[in-house]
């Protein structure tokens, strides 16, 4: 039996996090006789050479990788562990039977579980994808995503698993409360962040005596959407209180950015941005979630206070949330290291073992 780990879309920041985790952590926590095999879509294959404990094959496009998966799936003893899944050809291969149920394990990253696109083309694809998602050997996800998945596919086996978030060795210091109340709005330039709704909510809750930092460097080619955000920001905060960060931000710079914030504000209606949420929790910086974001289940399960965008918020409420975060035992949080290692040991043991 051969297992291939599949990173089927070119998302460098997530893919490098997974590869680094397997290279540095799981190769030690759960060693194998031969290097684990990865199939990765990337335009910069040379950047993956640093992961010397892994055997990595690279592909220039999602379609090329999907074709390779289909070819290898003809050997029914071959399995695939899909990390995230933003590759339509893979879903279609599952639906058509080119990829069999017993061959496919999926770790949900969020986006492929939710259906935010509009139009007939999207609706047809979502229907096909839902049908394909019934044809999986096992699904791994956060508590909230498992709850959403099981509403549609109660017969598919599932297990709790958290993305191996990259964390700094030392916590980011929380921003001091002063004249500049600074908020981080969203975690990327994708429309799922609902930035304009966020700006409206921030203005309604806190007025214009704030600073708002908006990371927009990912994904590429989102200039039209950034222009919409800029127009809304100028209308609501005409004194330049909103900073649109249009360039990609490296990890250390991002940590420095967070250190100047007193609150995160996230309007997405799906699970995403757990990496940013973990960094904020570690730094005792509270954050606001959309009530439709299922990750609230995970936060509540860990005894962490949750602020919702529908709540009445002010500086005193935010300060109380910060105090509660400062008092919690972060070493026991299931989606922090080392808490998430147990889930990964289980997931790999399940997917790598020979069936008897």
Secondary structure, 3 states (H helix, E strand, C coil): CEEEEEECCCCHHHHHHHHHHHHHHHHHHCCCCCCEEEEEECCCHHHHCCCCCEEEEEECCHHHHHHHHHHHHCCCCEEEEEECCCCHHHHHHHHHCCCCHHHEEEECCCHHHCCCCCCHHHHHHHHHHHHHCCCCCEEEECHHHHHHHHHHCCCCCEEECCCCCCCCCCCCCCCCCCCCEEEEECCCCCHHHCHHHHHHHHHHHHCCCEEEEEECCCCCCCHHHHHHHHHHHHHHCCCCCEEEECCCCCHHHHHHHHHCCCEEEECCCCCCCHHHHHHHHHCCCCEEECCCCCCHHHHHHCCCCCEECCCCCCHHHHHHHHHHHHHCCHHHCCCCCCCCHHHHHHHHHHHHCCCC
